[in-house]
């Protein structure tokens, strides 16, 4: 780089260079840009006279560890490791980056936006003087060791090469990073009340001002002040609700509060059916994605970005831009049953402005090609380009009157195209105009079976009376039920999330939990049955399942793939639960094909599929036991061993517990319909449970793992463990309690261990401390020792595990703990529940609670501060999780305790005794029932049941830990509108 002072006085300057390498395969980067960033280790290296350089090592487990060194040819005096150290957080698009207005912090921050920024030493240039300098990037194909100061020698002898050719931008981008967006005012309380006069529920305040709340119809309203405060910008995923089965013609899109009116528009498959581009980063960069709208007040185009207020519902969103005397309102509705997304723009106050609609096309298989554009009257059609996976698809857009269609030349001041995959439409100044987007492809839409999203908020409703704190927790859970159902349906039918925008396949483990939990909670047994048949269609002929599979017929591949050792049990558990709930043993005679090796497999009855699975399970047993070998992993895949030898010798305690639970439930469900299979499954469960107690319950404490030695199993993650640095693991403990595998005394001891060592202010944690981090090289475990971001499961507070803990609390009858655990999973009013929680979106499920440490080293040194409530806690990735469905299952089946059981209904509530009572409305026996639960001193155990005022005969259940609930004949409840259940 050359700098010349052409002025008449001295100037002082420095340079900041930013490099954003991923050091990852293109496919990984295309799938998600946050994930590879979570494995980049950035470490400063002193190059002497050249100052500080920053090394980047890609730690993601693989055959190589790519490495780079970013340095300065002159002297670098400052550095940064995360883009947010430059951009700040919460600022609108086009705002100046605060990190460029001061010296770089020279402090490591390792989160989800890893990048290297280097700041050169300041230079004073006299008039007429010339200065040359610049920066370099040194690439190393494989760097097995962690970065150290010794790596400075790699830069010795480097000299600048030929200068890059001079580049002059001939026309500024109208929507580039430095172009300010359309200004939207912060609204006064009076103005907000005028725009949104409805009653406000669960109001959130920041600095004494109301910044978000819910409306009586369940919508969520957010102000610009709340958007500025959150770690992850507000968004929502919109899709139709016409069926509870996947449909390849379903259209899905994502809307973002910061002006993403229809982003990531897909037809069918969430990853392979993309038509409009996704927003790939939550930061205010990469502004063109999906459908954006710019307006012109006379000084150039300005993108509509963060509004004054944003309202989102289950199938719609509204942006309100108040600027001076003008108010612009944008509404997105749909997609509807016909796949159409409607977008309307109204100027409700002031004069209307001309608008520029920007459509960013992103056809999978044809990157950079917008497609074949044609206009017929007011209809724009963009047909898929050659190479697109949606080869016969098209996007039609019904335009506003007088709109003129163009290309990306409209984005640049010189009017010259840059070849971007963009179609634009110039709309004249109209007070009220609209667009209608409809992806189309050959195929027939499934018949509508549901009435859309109306009534979803009312499917499950609860309210409590008594203690004010407990009643408020119940009210927050009630408000979340509709939104969590929405997120569960997105995870099930359009697998994607706000951060994990790709996906599209079903994880076998996930689909057997979240969607099953939702359908069970909603009493949708026919859809549950159909789901099971789809899952068993993915079973390999050898008996196990792949880790994940594509469930849409056009995308299905008959390929045999490996999976973690626990995966085989989840479909069996889901089938067992279905058989117990419905008594429908006829499903066992259904003929379903296996997945073969490259071709469709043979067809067999579902009962034969179960036999094949039991064969596969027994083939994994450690010699002389009924303990399944670890194989390729268990639920916590961050703990996959670094050593293949260790993996071969390990046994996962949690998988053994799951085996006992899944096969016991399966045996109960198959019962007299398939007695030989049921007896075999029960025998495996019983022998595995006995081996668990003999080999893995060591000194009265369940080990996380056992490692086969000549003398038996050596405990890992246990007080005797001297290898991992970890002492306690929560998963095996909570599942063993919920599965009745411990004595009451053992259950109490493990719950005490969880309370003392595995609980933080936000809930339970996977381990008692973080796994050791050593710069990336892996010694014991893979991802847990490689990830540089202390979040998600690496950060130890994974919400799914916390919800399983809630199940264990229900089993032992801890009503107060159960209510609190469910309330901790709800983002509504989270800072009342968890004081160190940072502001977050209140109407989406967050899959983790991430302690806001700067890096892994700080997390290791100061983890004790998390338990002490001294570290801020950020909400994790949203929506894409089996957690929302599991939440609804735990609420209905465990806390309310109302469970279908074939010819009976089980009533087994576990209520906080501080509540005098709990009222609930939920599905039961094909209808809806209102349940009044009267809490006695225990809050569990059932003294009496009345249906529509009539006493009902009860049969006690069994529970080794507490007074159990009861079963009643389903016929005694059929047709009843109200139930009254009195607990002990």
N, C-alpha and C positions, 0 to 999 in steps of 0.2 A: 504494500500500500504506500502511496506517495501523497504527502501533504505539502502544499505550497502556500506560503503567506503572501497573498497578492495585495494585502492592505498596506496601510501606512503606519501601523503601530503593532507592537508585539502582541501575540496571542498565546494563551496557554490552553492545551487540550490534552485529553487522553482518549484512548480507544477502548471500546468494549466489543468483544467478539463472542458470539453465542453459537455453540455447536450442539445439535440435538441428535446424537447417534443412538440407534437402538441396538446395533450389533446383533440383530436377530434375523432369522429367515423372513422373507417377505410375507409368507403365509401367516406367521405369528403376528406380525405387525398389522396386517390387513384385518385380522380377526379382532384385535383389541389393542389400542395404543397405551392403555394404562398398565396392562399386565406385564409386558416386557420391561417397562420402566421400574416395576417393583423388584427387579432382579439386577439392576445396574448398580454396581458399587463404584462410587466416585470418591477418590482419595487424592489429596494434594501431594505433590512431589516437588521438592526444592531443586531447581536446576541451576543454582548459583547465580551467575551474572544475568541469566535469562529470567530470574525470578521464579515465581510459583507456576507450575503446570498442574493440570488435573488429569489423572488417569481414570479411565472407565473400563471396568471389567464386567462382562455379561456372565452373571453367575447361574443363569437358568440351566438346570441339569441337562446335559447333552454330551456329545463326544468331544467337544472342544469348548474352551473358554475364550472367546474373542476379546481382544483388549485394544485400547487406543490411548494415546497420550496427546492431550491438547496443550500446546505451549505457545509462547511468544518469541519472536525473533529478537526482540529487544528485552525489556524487563516487565514482567507482569507483577503487579503488587496487590491485586485483589481477585477474588474468585467467588463463584456461587455454584451450587449443584442442583438447583431446582428452579424451574421457570417461574414459580410463584414468588421467588425472591426478587424477580424483576417486575412481574405484572401486578403483584399484590393480589388480594382477593376481594371479590364483591364489587369491583369497578365495572362500569358499563363498557361495551365495545367502543373502541376508538379513544378511550381515555388515555392520557399519558401514563406510561409505566413508572410508578414511583421508584422502582429499583434503579432506574437510570438517572435519577436526580441526586444520587448520593453514591459514595464509594460502595463497592460490592461488599457484602458482609464477611466474606472469608470464613464462613461457618457452614459446616455440612448440614444439609437438610435432605433426607432420603425418603421421598414419598412417591407420588404417582406421576410426577412430571419432571423426571430427571433430565438434566441438560447441563452442559458446561458453559459457564460464562467466565471470561477472563478480562481483567481490566489492566491496561498498560500503565506504566509509570507516567506521570504528567510530563509534558514537554512544553517548553517555552520557545516559540518560533518568532524570530525577529523579522521585520519586513523584508521580503525578497528571499528569505531562507527556505530551504527545501528539507523535508524529513522523509526517510523511508523506513518502514518497519512492516509488521504484520504478524501473522500467527500461522501455526502449522498443526497438522494432525498426523501422528505416527500410528500406523496400524500394525498389530501383531495378530497373526492367525490364531494362535493358541497360547494362553498364558496360564499354565496350571496353578501356579502359586498365587497367593494374595498379593495385591500391590504393596510395595514397600519402597523405602528411600533408595534401595539398590537399583530400582528401575530407572533412576536418573541416568545411569550409564547408557541406556538405550538411545538417549538423545544426543550423546556425544558425537561430534563430527557432522551433525546435520547442518546443511546450508540451504539457504533459500534457493528454490528452483526458478524457472521462468515465471514472470508475472502473469497473472490471469489477464485475458483481454479486457479492455475497458468496456463496461456495460453502462449504457445510458437509457433510462426509461423515457420513452417518447410520450407517454401519456399516463397520468396518475390514475390509479384505480379509484373508482367512486365508492367502493366498499372495502378498501384496504384497511390495514391496521390503524393507520394514522388518521383516517377520515372519521370525524366524529359522527355519532349516531343522532337520531332524532331525540331532542331533549323532552323528557317527560317530567313534570313537576311532582314533588312529593305532595300528597294531598293533605289538607288540614283535617282534623277530626270531623269538622262540620261538613266538609265536602265529601268525605267518605260516607258519612251518615246519609247524605242526600243521594249518593249513587247506590248505596246498598243499605236500605232502611230496615232489612229483616232483623229479627232477633239474632244476637250473636252468642254462640256457644263455644266453650273452651277457648276463651280469648287468651292470646299470648301477648305479653308486653315486653318491650325493650326500651330501656331508658325512660320509663314512664309513659310510653305511647303504645297504643294497641296496634299490632303489626300483622296479626293473622287471627283467623277465627273460622268456625264452621257455621253454616246456615242451617235452618230447620230441615231443609231437604237433603242435607248431607254434603253439599258443596263446600269446598275449602277456598277461602279468600286470603290473599297474601298481598302485602304492600311492598313497595320498592325497598323500604327500610329493612324488611325481613329478608328480601333477596340479597341485599348487601351483606347481611350478617351470616349467611349460611356457608358451610364448607362446600356443599354440593348444590348447584343451582336447581331450582324447582323445575320439574318436568312431569309429564304424564303420558302413559301409553293408551291409545284409543283403539278399540277393536269391537266388532259386533258381538252380540250375545244372542245367537239364534239357535244354538245347539250346544250340548255338553260333550260333543265329540269333535275331533279335529276335522277341518274341512280345507282342502287345498285351494278353494276359491276365497277363503277369508282374506280380507284386507286389513292391515294394521299400520298405524303410523304413530309417531312420537311427536308430542308438542312440548315446547320449551317456553318458560316464562320470558326468556330474553329474546323473544321475537321469532322463535321457531314454530311457524304456524302449521306446518305439516312436514316433519322431517322423517327420514328413514321410512318412507312409504314402501310397503312390501305386499306382494301377492303370494299367499301360501306360505312358503318357507321363509323364516325370519332372516336367514343368511343368504340363501340362494335365490330368493324371490325379490331382491331389492330393486327398486325402480328409482326412487329419489334418495339422494345421498344422506347418510347419517351424520349427526354431530359427533365428531370423534374425540373431542376434548371438552371438558367443562369450562376451560379457560376462555377469555374473550379474544380468541384468535381462531383462524379458520372460519370466517364469518359466513361463507356461502355453503349452505347445506339445505337439503329439502326445498321448501318453499319459503322465501323471504320476501318482504315488501319494503320498498323505499319510497319516500315522499320528498317532494321538492317545494320548499317555501320561497324559492327564488335565489337561493345560494348554492344549489347543487343537491344531488340526491343524498338523503340521509336514511339509513336503515332504521326501521322500527325495531327497537331493541327492548330493554327492560322497561315495562310500562309503569304507570303510577300504581296500578293495582291489577291483580290477576286472579281470576276465579276458575277453578277446575271442578268438573263433575266427572262421573264415571264414564260418560261418553261425549263430553264437550269441554271447551275451555273458552274463556273470554279475557281479552286484553283491553285495558282502558288507558289511553294515552291523553293526559291532560297537559296542555302546554299553553300557558297564557290564557287567551280567550277561546282556544280551540280544544275540543275533545273528540278524539277518534276512538272508535270501538271496533275491535276485530273479534269475530266469533268463529271458532272451528267446531263443527259438529260431525259426528260419525267416526269411522265409517259405519254406514248403515248396512242392513241386510243385503242391499244391492251392491255393496262395495264402494259407494260414493262418499267422498269427503266434501262437505260443504263449508266454504269460507266466505264470510260476509264482512264487508268493511263499511262502516257508517260514520259520517261526521255528524255528531249529535249537537255540537255547538261550534260556531264559527264557520268560516268559509272552507269548502273542501279543497284538497290539494291534488295535483296530478300524482300518480303512483306508478312505480315500476315493479312489476312482479318478476321475481327471479326464481326459476326452476332449475335446480342442480340435479342433473340426471346421473345415475350411477348404476348402470345395468351390470349385473354380475356376469363375468365372462367377456365383457366388452368395455374394459376400463377406458375412460377418456372419450368415448363416443356417445354423443347425445341421442342418437337414433335418427330415424327418418321423420322429418317434420313436415306436416301439411296443415293447411288452414282451409276450412270450408265454412264460410259465414262466420258465426260466432263460436265455432268449435275448432279447437286446436287438437291435433292428433300427433303423438310422438310414438312411432312404431319402433319396436326393439331393433337394434342394429345387428348386423351379422356377428355371430359369435356369442350373442347373449344366451344365457341358459333359458330365459323366458323367450324362446325363439319366436313364438306366435303371439306374444303379448303386445299390448299398446296401452298408452296412457292418453285418455281423452280429457280435455279441459274445456268446459263451457265458459267462455270468456265474458267479461263485462262488455256492455255496448260500447263500440268505438275503439276497442283495444287494438293495438298494432303489435304484431308478433315480430320479434327479432332474435338475435343471438347474443353472444357475450360482448359484442362491440359496444353495447349500451352501457357496459360497466366501466368503460375507460373514456377519459376526457377527450382523447384524440379520435374516438370512434372506430378504432382499428381492432379487429378480433385478435385474441391471443390463443384461439383454439380451445377455449375452455368448454367443458361439457355442460353448457348452460343454454336454456331458452328463456327469453324475456318477453314480457308483454307490457307495453306502455298504455296505461289507463288514463284517460282524461280526467279532469277534476270533476268528480261526481260525488254527490252527497251520500249515495247509497249504491253500492255495487257488490257483486259477488262472483265467486268462482265455484265450479263443481268439478272435482277431480274424480275420475273413475278408471282404475286399472282394469283391463279386460283381457281375457284369454279364453281359448276354447275350454268348454267344460260346463257342467250343470251344477248349479248351487244346490246344496242339500236343502230339503224342505225345512221351513222354520218350525222349531219345536218349542221355543221359549219366546216370551214377550219382551225381549231385549233387557235393558238394564233397569227398567222400572221395577221397583219392588225389591231390588237386591239389598238395599239398606235395611229392609224389614224382614228379610229371611230369618235372621237371628237377632233378637233384641233382648236386652237385659236391663234391669234397674234394681237398685238396692236401697234399703232403708235401714237406718241405725247410725252407727258411727260415721261421722262426716267424712273422715279420710277414706275409709273403706268404701262408702257410697260414691265418693268422687272417683275412686279407682274403677269401680264398676261402670260409672258413666263414661269414662274415657275408653274402656274396653268396648262398650256398646257403640260408641261413635266410630271406633276403628273397624268393626265387624264388616261393614259393607266395603270399605276400602281394601281390607285384607282379602276379602272374597274376590275383589277385582284383580288384585295382584296375583292371587292363586290361579285365577282363570287365565291371566296372561302367561304365567309360567307353564301352565298346562297346555293351552291351545295355540299360543304364539310365543314359544320359548325365547325370551329376550328380557333385557332389563334396561335401566337408564344408563348404567355404566357398562354393562355387558350387552352391547347392542347387537352382537352376533349370537349365534346359537342355533336354534332351529331343530336340533335333535332332542330326544328324550334321554336323559341320564336314567338308566334302569333303576338305580337306587332312588333318584329324585322322584320319578313318576310313580313309584310304588309308595311314596310317602305323602308329598304335598297334594297332588290331585286326588289320591285315595282319601286323604284326610278331609278335603273339601267335600267330595261326593258323599262321604260318610256323614259329615256334619249336616249336609243339606238333605240327607235321606234319599239321594238320587241313586237308587240301587240298580236300575236298568243301565244307566251310564257307567256305573262301576263295573258291571258285568262286561259290557262292551270293551271297556278299558283293559280289563284283565285279558281278554282274548287277543287284543293287540299286543300286549306285553308278552304273552306266551308265544305269539307268532315270532318274536325276536329271539326265542331260546335256541341255542345251538343244539345240533343233534347229539353232541357229546354231553349235554345236560346243563351246562351253565349258560350265562348270558353275557353279551358284550357290555362294556362299561356304559356305552350310549348307542342309540340307534335312531335312524330316521324313521318316523312313523307315518309320514304321508306316502301314499302308494307310489306316486311318481318318483319319489326320492329314495325309496327303500332299496337297500343293497343287501344281497345275500353274501355277507362276508363274515368270516370267523375272526373275531378279535378277542384279545385278552381282557380281563377285568380284575378288579380287586377281589380279594378272597371273601369279602362279605356280600358281594353283589348277588350271588345265587340265592341268598336267603330272603331278600326283600320281596320278590314276586310271590314266593311261597307264603310269607307272612300276609301279604295283601290278599291272596286267595283264601287263606285260613280265616282272616277277619271277615271276608265277604260271606263265606259259608256259615260262620257263626251268626252273623247279623241277619242273614236272609233265610237260611235253611235250604237254599237252592242247590241241592246236590246234583241236580240235572246238568249243571254246567260241567261236571266232570265227564260227561259223555260227549260233549262238544268236540268235534274233530278240528284240529288246528295244525297247520304245517309248522315244521321246525325251520330254522335257518340253516341251510347247508353251507358247504365250502365253495362259494362262488356260484351256486345254483340253488333254486328253492329246494328245501329239504323234504323229507317224507312227511306224510300226514299221520297224525295219531290223536287219540282222545286226550283230553286234558289230564285225565288220571294217569295216562302213560307218560305225559310230560312230567308229572310230579315224580313218577318212578325214575325217569331219566335224571331228574335233578338230584334225587336222593343218591343215585349211583355216583354222580359227580361229586357230591359232598363226601361220601365215604372214601372216595379215591384220594381225597386230600388229607386224610387223617394221619397224624403222627403215629408211627408204628407202636402198636400196643395200647393205643388210647383212642378216644373219640373226640380228640382235639383237632380242629382243622388247622393245617399249616397256614402261615401268613400269606404265602403266595405273592401276588403283586401289590398287596396293600390292604388297608381297611378304610373305614370312613375318613379318617384323618390322613389323607394322602400326603400331607406335608411331612409325615414321619416315615416315609418309605426309606428303608435302610440304604446307606451309600454303598455298603458292601453286599454284593450278591450272595456271598456265603452267609452273612448274617440274615438276609431275607429268607434263605432256605431253612435256617434253623429257628426262626421266630414263630411264636404263636401269639396271636392277638387275643387278649382276654375279652375285649369287647366283642369280637367276632364269635367267641365261644358263648358268651351271654346271649348274643343275638340268635345263634343257632338254637339254644334251648328255648327261647321265647317263640321264635318263628315256628319251629317244628311242633311245639306243644299246642300252639293255637291251630296249626294246620291239622294236627291229629284230632283235636276237639271238633273242628269243623267237618272233617271227612267222616268221622264217627262210623255209624252202622252202614253208611252208603259204600264205603270202601274200607272195611275193617282191617284187611291185611296191610294196606298202605298206611292207615292210621296207626296201627300197632308198630310198624317199622319206624315211622317218624317219631312217635312218642319214645320208642326205645333209644333212638339216637339222642334225642333231647335229654333223656334221663341219664344216659351214660356220659354225655358231654358235661352235664351239670355236676355229676360226681367227680369227674376228672378235674373240673374247674376247682372244686373245693380241695382236692388232694394236691394239685400241682400249682395253682395260681393264687389261692388264698393263703398267703404266706404271713405268718405271725399275726393272723387275724386281719390282714389288709390285702385287698385285691391289687395285684401288680398290673401295670399297664400292658406288659408283654412278658412272655417267658421265652428264654433262649435255651435250646436243647444242648445239654452237655452230657458227658458220659454218666454223670451222677444224677441226672434228671433235668428239670427246667430251672434255669437261673433267672430270678426276677429282674425285670427292667422297668424303670419308672416306679420305684418302690423305695421305702426307707433303707433297704439293703443295697440299693443300686449305687455303685461307685463309678459308673461309666458315663452316664448321660448328663449328670448334674440335676436331674429331675427326680422328684420324690413321689408325687401323687398325680393320678390321671382320673379325670372326672367321668369319662364316658362309661367305663366298665362299672363303676360304682352305681351310677344312677340307673342304668339298664338292669343291673342285677337286682336292685331294689324293686323297680317297676315290674320285673319278671318273677318276683317271689323266690329268688334264688338264695337269699340270705335269711338267717334267723332274725327275729325282732331285735335281739341284742346286737347282732352284726350290722343290721340296717342302721340302728341308732349310732353306732360307732362311726360308720362311714358318713352319715349325715353330719356328725360332729367334725370329722376331718374336712368335709366340704366347706362347712361354715368357717373353720379355722384357717384353712390353707388355700381354698379354691374359690373364694367368693370376694367380689369387689362391689363397689357401690352400684354397678350396673348389672350385676348378676354373676352367675358362676363362670369360671374360666377353665379352659381345657387342662392346664397344668399349673403347678404351684409357682413356676417361674419360667421365664423365656428360655428357649433352647439357645445354647451358646452360638455366637456368630464370630467367625474368624476371618472376615474379609471375602468369603465366598467359597473357598475349598471345603469340601464336605468330608467329615470324618465318620460320623455315626448316622445322621439322617440327611436326606437330600434337601427338599425345599425349605424345611425349617432352618437349615444352616446356610441356605443360599439366598433367601429373600432379604433385600435391604430395607423393605418397607415394613414397619411394625404395625400391620393392619390385617384385616380379615382373619383367617385362622392362625396366621403367624402372630398376630396380636393377642391371641388366646381367648378373647371374648367373642365366641361365635354363637349367634342367637339361636340357631337350631339346637345346639347342645343345651342351651339354657331352657328351651321349651321341653326337652326331654327330662331335664331336672324337675320341671313343674309336674310332669307325669309322676315322677317318683314321690314328690310331695303329696300328690293326690292319693297315691297308693297307701302312704302311711297316715293319712288323715290330717295333714298340716294345712288347714284351710286358710289361715292367715298367710303363711308362706306361699301357698299356691296363688292366692289373689295378688300378692305383691309381685311374684315372679311373672305372671301374665301382664300386670301393669307395667313392669320394666321393659317388656317387649313392644309396648305401644309408644310411638313418638309423640302423641298428643300430650301436652303438659309434661314432657319428659323432665324438664328442669325442676319441677316440683318433686318428682320421684328420685331423680339423680341430679343433685345440685351441680356436679361438675360437667354435666352434659352440655355441649355447645348447641346453639340453635341449629335446627335441621327441619327439613320438610316434614310436616306433621301428618300427611295423608298417604305415605308410602312406607312399606315395610323395609327396614334396614337390616341387612344380614349379619352385621357385626357392630360392635362398639369398639372403636379404635383409640387407644391411648395416644395422645398427640405428642409423642416423643420425636425428637429431631432425627434420630437414627437408631440402629440396633444397639450400638454401644451405650447410648444414653438410656435406652430401655432396660438393658441388663443392669446397669449401675443403679438406676433409680426406680426399679419396678415396685419396690415397697411403697412408693408414694401413690401408686394407683389405688392400692387397698386403703390407704389413709385418706383418700378423697382429695388429693392435692394435684392431680393431673387432669387436664381437660380431656373430655371423651367425645370424639367425633362419630357421627353416624356413618356406617359403611355403605357398601354397594346396595342398590335398591331394586326391589321388585322381583328380580330373577332369582328365586329361591323356593325350595319346598317349604320354607318356614311359614308363610301365611296360611297355607292349607293345614299344616300341622297345628298352628295356633288355634284355628277354628275347631279342629278335632279335639284338642286338649280342653278347650272351653266347654264344648257340648258333651263330650263323652266322659270327661274326668271331673271338671268342676261342677257343672250341672249334673253330670253323671247319668244322663238319659241315653240308653243304648238299646238299639234293636238287637234281639237275640232269638231269631227264628220265631217260634210260637210264643215267645215271651218278650217282655220289655224289662230291662234292668234299670232300676232307679237307685243310684249310688252317689248322691251329691256330696261334695266336700266344700263346705261354705265357711267363710271367716265367721267365727262366733260373734265378732263385734257387730256383724250385721244381724238385725232382728229377722230379716227375711230378704228374699231375692225373688223377683218376678222375671219370667223369661217367656219369650215366644220363639218357637223353633219347630222345624218339621218333625213329624212323627206319624208313622203308619200311613203314609201317603197324603197326609193333610198337615195342618198347622195346629198346634196346641199351645195354650197359655198355661204355664206352670207357676204355681206359688210354692216356694220352698221356705218353710218356717224353720229358722235356725235355732236349735237347742244349744245347750252349753258346749257340746262337742263340735257341732256343725257337721257331723257325719253319723252314719248309722240311721236307719229309717224306722221310726216308730209306727207311722200310719200313712196310708195312701187313700185319697178320695178322688173319684172321677165324677165330675159334675155333681159334687156333693154326696156321692154314694161311696160307702166304704168298699175297698177292694181287697181281696185276699192276697196275702204276701208270702213269699218264700225267701228265707234268708240266703244270701250268697256266702262265699267264704273269702276270708282275707287274713293272712297270718299276722298282720301288723296292727289291726284296729277292728272296731265294730263294723261289720260289713253293711252294704246296702241290701236291697231285696230285688226279687224278680216277681213280676205279676204276669198273668196271662194276657197276651196281646189282645185277645177278644174282649177282655174286660175293659180295655181302654179304647178300642176302636170306635170312632165316631165321637168320642168325648171332646168337648171344647176346652175344658179346664181340668187341671190336675192340682191337687194340694198334697204336698209331701212334707211331713214333719220329721225333722231329724232329732237324734238324741242330744 
